[in-house]
Amino acid sequence: MADNLYLTEEAAPDTPEAAEKLIKIIIIVAIICLSSALIWLFGVSPFRPFNRIDIVSYDVVAREKVLEVAGITRNSSYFSTDSRTVERSLMNISSIESARVSKRFPDRLHIVIENRRPVASALATLNGLTVPVLFDSRGVIFQIGRDEISPSSALPIISGLVIEEPFPGMRLPPLFIPFFEELEKIEMSSPMLLQAVSEIRIDLRPFNNYDLILYPVHRRIKVRLSELNEDLLRYALLMVDVLSSRENEIDTIDFRSGIASYIPKEASL
């Protein structure tokens, strides 16, 4: 028993030293791993090409074109890319209304694009030819030519505008912006109403004013308005339907005074 006790007492002092050495080794390994991870995270990854580029849009502009205009290449990285510069570059695409660019440390890029929403089409003169154009509620022309505009588009046609030599980004006169904004509201809330109208003609009046002349799709009675909104358009189309039996006699229903009146065909000649 004495021998056993003696051996145990001799081995006891070595146990704390071995444990201490093991703890030191674990700490050193942990520090090395953590240092390596931090060096990779802050010293290497931000300089490497983006691992992921997210583009959120409505697919009006192709991803390849977005990256090309933004100046994003396969070598672009977190530190080599300036978000504000990319946003300004993307705004050069006429069909883009706004662009927000954010970098996600250490190797991600996030681009959110809001495309222009067309509210109507019109005809313009370009190099001696008549071409269709699309514009948004702010009067910005962003698509020009038959090849750029889908023939299936159900957008209203606006006539009476004088548009010569259009270019992407060209702005129509501010005078018509309230009208274009109302068109957008109606398209978003009651698109079927506008589909009942084949054309809306702007009739310029003195003192920077204008009337709107509507041409219903299935009726030969025109409608003259001084402004446009959903309620007025709905009421005007209802009156056209009510008076459809007399469309051979009536040329135009006039709503400018607030009370509907009509102009006979003989008076319009």
Salt bridges, closest charged atoms under 4 A:
GLU20 OE2 - LYS24 NZ 3.52
ASP54 OD1 - ARG52 NE 2.89
ASP54 OD2 - ARG108 NH2 2.88
GLU87 OE2 - ARG84 NH2 2.75
GLU97 OE2 - ARG138 NH1 2.28
ASP136 OD2 - ARG116 NH1 2.83
GLU182 OE2 - LYS185 NZ 3.58
ASP203 OD2 - ARG205 NH1 3.66
ASP203 OD2 - ARG224 NH1 2.99
ASP211 OD2 - ARG205 NE 3.64
ASP211 OD2 - ARG224 NH1 3.11
ASP211 OD2 - ARG256 NH1 2.71
GLU230 OE2 - ARG234 NH2 2.79
ASP241 OD1 - ARG219 NE 3.43
GLU247 OE2 - ARG220 NH2 3.86
GLU249 OE1 - ARG246 NE 3.39
ASP251 OD1 - LYS222 NZ 2.90
ASP254 OD2 - ARG256 NH2 2.67
